[in-house]
Amino acid sequence: MGGIVLFIIVATIWFPLVFFSLGNAVGEPNPPYDVTLDLRIGPYEPVYHLSAQSNAIYQFNEDNLKDFLVPYKTNKYASAFIANYEAPDIVAIKLSRDSSSLWSISPPDKKRMIEEINSTNPISIRLQYIVSHGSNNKEVSGVIREENIYVMEWMIDGKPNVERQKLLNMLSGNDTDSAVRLGYILPKFLKVTNRGTAKPIPQMMRVIDNDVRSEDLRKLDLILRKAQDNDELEWWEISEICTDDNYQQILSRLPYHDCQSVMLYAFNDRIFPETLNIITAGGIIGLYTTLVFVASRLLRGFFSEICFKIMFEDMPNVDRVLQLCLDIYLVREAREFCLEEDLFAKLVFLFRSPETLIKWTRPKEEVADDEDPEGEPE
């Protein structure tokens, strides 16, 4: 009995871990079908908006995966992370530099934007990325929205921010050729989960200038373009920095790398078949919670019933109780109702006190010298 209980406890603890660890074996690849980037300066109209769909999302094959591992041979963390995924779980996402829409900001908003950039207040630049993938869980949307924020300060190390001045000149029309360099804001590698998150993956790149953000984010160049025949038609262009050590030593060696585009790489959790969704919908925490709840209900029911049965099942000698019951029937037939009342009160008293009942039904040889098994219970 003890071995069975121990086996059940171990199985309860290990089952969720083993079940989810087999996700790669029973799960199906779930690559995103749409990835959108949206860059916004302050609260104004987005300066860059572009979506990559199936024709610009490349699913890895085995050769791509082998090539992807080459730059990370000496990086134990990255190699261990990549080993958790198979080739179909990794995709390369190619985005054009140019925004897909014209910059349609109104003149009053543009004026306020210039005034805000020309002030001493920090400017927040937000890059929102939207990843759309399949989901068989009604509680988790298949559309994931995440955001990175880069704050452009007015002063850096006691000197005016050169990049902020470039942005001001660009919007004012004084300089349209110099690109504005934004700090670490672009997620190069994304971990897309079935829990509705798409977070940058740390330690996939090296730390540059003692800035830990360089491990998972990239800098961008931002420039405002105008049509040659119409200055009122404006759009923005972003480009990834291709001259730093991370790009030269790591990123340039990855499959599908292209400095003329904005490249992202996504590692996607597999999705369980719909037949198993009832078990996996809540994730490993939900499965543990369910198992603990069911186990507690079963154990509670098991032990709560024992306390009512133990006084009967562990009774040492039932003959004395049986004799008492027969005596009650005997005096009832003899119409000795007063005596029947006393005997029945004795029986009720015994069954109301399990300790007294056990003591009263002991065999004579087990009774201590100071106990009287034949005595009446008080």
N, C-alpha and C positions, 0 to 999 in steps of 0.2 A: 504493500500500500504506500509506504513511504517513497519507494522508487518511482511509482507512478506519479505521485504528487510532485516530486522533484523534476521529473520529465516534463510535466505540464508547465511548471514554472519556467524552466529553461526554454521550452518551446514558445511560451508567451513573450519572453524577452527577445528571443532571436527571430521570431517569425517576421515582424515588420522590417528588420534590417535585411534579412535574406531576401524577402519579397521585393523590396525596392532595389537591392543590389542586382537583381536579375532583370532590371528594367531594360538594359541593352539587349537582353536575349528575347524578351517577349514584347518590348515596346516597338513602336514604329517611328521612323525619322519624321521630324516635324519642323522642317525649315520654314522661315518666314516667307510669305508671298508678297509682302509690301514693307518697305522701310522708307520713312520720310524724315528729312531734316528740315528744321525751321529755325532760322537765326533772327533774333530780334534785339534791337538796341533800345533799351529803356522800355517804355510802354507803347512805343509807336509801331507803325506797320512793319511786318517782317521784311528784312532786307534780303533774305535768301529763303527760298522754298523749293524743294525738289523731292520727288518720290522715285524710288527704284523698285521696279516690279520684277516679275519672273524672268524677263529677258535680260535684266541687269543683275540678277542674283544667281551666282554660280555655285552649284553644289559640288563638293569635293569628291574625287575618286581616290582610289588607293595610291596612285602615283602622286597626286596633289598632297596627300597626307604625308607621304615620305619626304617630299620636298619641303613641306612645312616644318617638319621636325629637324631639318638640317641646321638651321641657325640656332636651335635651342639645345644642341647636344651637351653643352656645358652648363645649361641652366636647369638644375634639378627640379625646381618648382614648376617651371613651365612644362618640362617634359612629363612630369607626373600629372599635371592638369590635363594636358592634351591626351594622355593615355586613357583618360576616362571617356573619351569620345571616339566613335568610329567615323570613317570618312564621310558617310552621308549626313552626319550630324553637324558638319562644319560647312559654312557657306562664305563666299566672298561677295561683298556688295559694292557695286560700282556706281558712283554718283558723278554727274557732270559738274564741272566747276561753275557753270553759269546757272543762275536761278531760272526756274521754269516760268516765272511770271515777272512782268514789269513792276517796277517800284511805283506804286500808285499812292504815294503819300500826298496829302493836301498841302498847299502852300502855307496855311497857318500852322499846321503840325510840323512842317519842316522848319519853319522859323523858330518854333518853340524848342525843337530838337537841337538846333544850332545854339540857341541861347543856353540850353542846359549843358551842352558839351563845353561851352565857353565859360561856364561857371566853375566854382571850386568843389562842387558836389560830386561824389563818386557816381559813375555811370555803370549800371548793371547790364551786361550783355548775356543774353540767355540763348542757349542752343538746346532746343527740344528735339528729341528723336522719338519717333513713333514706330514701333515694331508690331506688325500684324501677323499672327500665325494661328494655326488651328488649335481648338480647345474643345474637349469633350466634357468639361465641367461647367455646369450652368452658373455656378457662383463665381467663376473666374472668367473675365472677358478675354477674348483672343487678341485684343488691341492693348498694347503696353505703351504707356507714356512715361518717359523719363526726361530729366532736364539737368544740364550742367550750367553753372553760372560763373562768368568771369567778370570781376569788378575792375573797371578802368579808373584808377585814381588820378587826381589832378597833379600830385607831386610824387616823385619817386626818388628816394635818397636825397631829399631836399632840393631837387631840381624839377622843373616842369616836365610832365610826361610828353615825350616826343611823339609817341604814337597817337596820343589824344589830340595833339596839335595837327598831326597829319589828317586825322578824321575831320577836324574842324575845317581845314583848308579844302578838303575834298568836297564836303557838303556846301561850302561857300563858293565853289567853282574856281578857287585859286590854284589848286593842284589836283589834277586828275590822273597823274601817272604813278604816283607813289602809293604803294599798298600799305595798309594799316595792319600791323602785326598784332594779333590777339594772343593772349596768354593761353595756358593749357585749358582747352575747352572741348576738343573733339575726342570722343571715345573711339579708340582704334580697334579694340577687341571687346566684344560684348558677350556676356553669359546670359542667354535667354532661358528662363525657367518656365515651368508650367504653373507656377504660383503667381504669375503676373508681374515679374520683375525682369529688367534687362540692365544689369549693372556692368560698368567697366571692369575688366579683369586686371588685377594688379600684378606687378612683377613680370609682365610679358615683355617689358622693355627696360633699359638701364636708366638709372638715375642720372640726370644731367644737371650740373650746377647745384648739387645738393638739394634739389627740389623733388620731393617724393611724388608730386603730381605727374612728373615725366614718366613714371612707371606705367601709367594706364591712359594718359591723355596726351593729345597732340596740339601743337600750336597751329594757327591758321593765319593766312594772309587774306585781307579783305580789301576789295577795290570796287569803286563805282564806275560802271561803263555807261557810255552814251552812244546812241546811234549817230553815224556820220552825217546823215542827211536830216536828222531831227534831234536837236538837243533835249527836247522834252521827253523823249523815250529813254528811260534809264532803267538799268538793272544792275544787280550786284554779282560779283564773282568771288568765290572763295577758292583757296588753294592750300594744299598741305605743304609744310616745310620739308624739302627734300635734301637739305644740305647738312643736317645735324648727324651726330654719331649713330643715333638709333636707326635712322633711315638707311644710312650707308652700310651699317654692319648687320642689321637685322631685317628691316622692312623691305629693303630692295631685293632681298633673296627669297621672299615669300611668293607663292603662286599668285598669279593675276595682279601683281604689283604694277602700278601705273601712276607715275607722278603727274600725268596730265589729267588725272581724275582724282576724286576723293574716294579712297578705298577703305572699307570697313570689313571686319571679320567677325562672324557670329558663331558661337558654340551653343547649340540648341539641345535642350533636354528632350528625350524621347517621350512620346505620348502613348499611354497604355491603351489597348483595345477597349471598345465600349463595353465589352462583357466584363472587364475588370474594373470599370470606372466606379462601380458602387463601393469597391474596396479602396481604391487609390484617390478618390475625389478629394478627401480631406488631407492628403499628404501623410507623411510618416507620423507626424504628431497626432493627427486625427485618428490614424489607425491604432496608435498606442493608447489614446484616450478611450477608444471604443473597447479595446481588449481589456483594459483595466476596469472599465465600467461593467462589462459582462462578467469578468472574473469575480468582481466584488459582489455582484448580485447573486451569482451561483454560490459563492462561499458563505454569504450571509444567510441564504436560504438553507444551506446544508447545516450550518452550525445552529441556526435558530430553531430548527426542528429537533436537533439532538437534545437540547436542554429539556424538552418536554418528554422525550422518549427514554432518557438515560435512567430515570427512576424506575421504569418498568423493565427495560432490557437488562439492567445490571442488578436486579433484585436477587440476593443470594439464594433465598429459599421461598418459593411461592406457596408452599404447602400451608403455612400459617395463615396467609392472607386468604387462601382458598377455604381453609377451615372456618375462618371468621365469617366469610360470606355464607357458607353452609349453615352456620349457627344462626345467622340472621333469618334465613329461609325457615329454619326449624322453629324458632320462637314465633315467627309470623304464623306458621301453621297452627301452633299451639295457642295463638291469640294472646301471647304475652307481649302486649304492645309496649309497655314501659321498658321491658328488657330489650325489645327490638330497637327502641329509640336509643338506648344506651350503646348497644352494639353498633348501630349505624353511625352514631356520633363518633365512636372509636374509629370506624373505617374512614370516615371523612377526615378526621384529624390526621390519620396516617398518610392519606393521599395529599393532604395540604402541606405536609412537611416531608420532602424527599429524604432528608437526613434521618428523621425518626423512622421512616418506612424501611430504609436500608438497615438501620441498626436493629429494628424489631424483627426483621426477617433473616438475620444471621443464624447460621447453625450454632448449636450450643457450644461446640468445641472452639468456636472463634470468638466467643463472648468473654470479655474480661471478668475478673472475679467480682468487681464492684458493680457489674451490670446485671440486670435481671431480665433475660430475654422473654420470660413468661409474664413479666409485670405488665400492668396496664399502662398505656401512655397517659400522661397527665394532660 
